[in-house]
Amino acid sequence: MTLPPRLTSALAAVALAFGLFASSAAPARASDDAAKLLFGAAALAIIAGAVHAERDNRRHYDPRPKRSHRAYILPQRCEITVRMQGKRHHAYSGHCLHQAGLRGLPNRCVVGEWRGAVYGARCLRRNGYIAG
């Protein structure tokens, strides 16, 4: 179980304050001082371990979505320019891509119909396809 960074910092501050408070009390016997020293060292070791574990968890986080298919190269001959809402957009002809052997293209990338489906170039790139 890992602790959030703020909670870890708060626990470290409490442990440090407790250690300072305990050491500033009236003079005690040597055995009490040794026990306090061991307790403080153990608390610091626990806090350091929690901070280290938190940093390790952040290092291994990968925000990119997992790809379920291999990256395919989109043939340049299939690229077309379409006009939508007065703007030009790069897209790919579904018929041409199908003839080139690309099957199972994501349906969410279909931006229109023109002699078959038309796939948006940006959407295909986001889904792991590479412009050729």
Salt bridges, closest charged atoms under 4 A:
GLU54 OE2 - ARG58 NE 3.97
ASP56 OD2 - HIS52 NE2 3.44
ASP56 OD1 - ARG59 NH1 3.10
ASP62 OD1 - ARG64 NE 3.14
GLU79 OE2 - HIS90 ND1 3.15
